[in-house]
Amino acid sequence: MKAVIMAGGFGTRIHPLTISLPKPMIPLINRPIMQHIVTLLKQHGITDLVLLLYHQPEIIKKYFGDGSEFGIRITYVTPLEDFGTAGAVKAAAKHLDERFMIISGDLLTDFDLGKIIAFHEKKQAKATITLTSVTDPLQFGVVITDKDERVSKFLEKPGWGEVFSDTINTGIYILEPEVLDLIPEGENRDWAKDVFPKMLENDDALFGCDMQGYWADIGNPEAYLEACQDICSGKVCVHIEEPRISPDSQVYVSPDAEIDEQASLNGMVVLGDNTSIKSNVSLTNSVIG
């Protein structure tokens, strides 16, 4: 199975972190957010990836190259225009002649992807939307499924008066290639606003797989800091190479960071590459570098 990583967004809500970087390349415990997604995919045996780029694509290409350094194979697709979430995937259609997964390059999750794939196969679905429950569903697509776990209702980013569920669309999909036939080539189309409603209208086999586990949309600076805290506290299961300064600490330090022995590091602290912390400096719940 292939996976498509959506990596073309501008990340305007998370400024100023995206002034000089595309959003998927923002460091999260000294690794780009998207590298955590790549690692998750690889852990589940998905190593043939299509990266959809748009904003500052050269930065992503320079870091990941052909993927061999990360044990994967990468095909890059850069649409000439902003075709929306579904239109961008349509631009990569020639690379997607088998069942494939779509996942965002700017989220953090530890979902068992194998369970989602098995669900899709068991249901003989044409499309599977991965669902999860959140406390504030207003920023996401709200989804209801019937007793057979078939999607019966879908509303993108509702107001409080429209909310009918706390179960939301995570942006992780399993699709059969024929779904791409629903998307006109060279036109702007969105999965949540256009394609999935069309599938409901057509009574296509559209299912929702409700997953337990950690999932976070890193959409603004506050969500970014919360994601850092969740990694440091062990709330989300991700592979981190940086050593902690002690086994029970929440302080992660890049190998080339310099810390004066008179400095004080408290709570959740992440020190990136080329960081220098001088004497008498006190840091608490901070990300540097």
Order of alpha helices (4+ residues) and beta strands (2+ residues): beta-alpha-beta-alpha-beta-alpha-beta-beta-alpha-beta-beta-beta-beta-alpha-beta-beta-alpha-beta-beta-beta-beta-beta
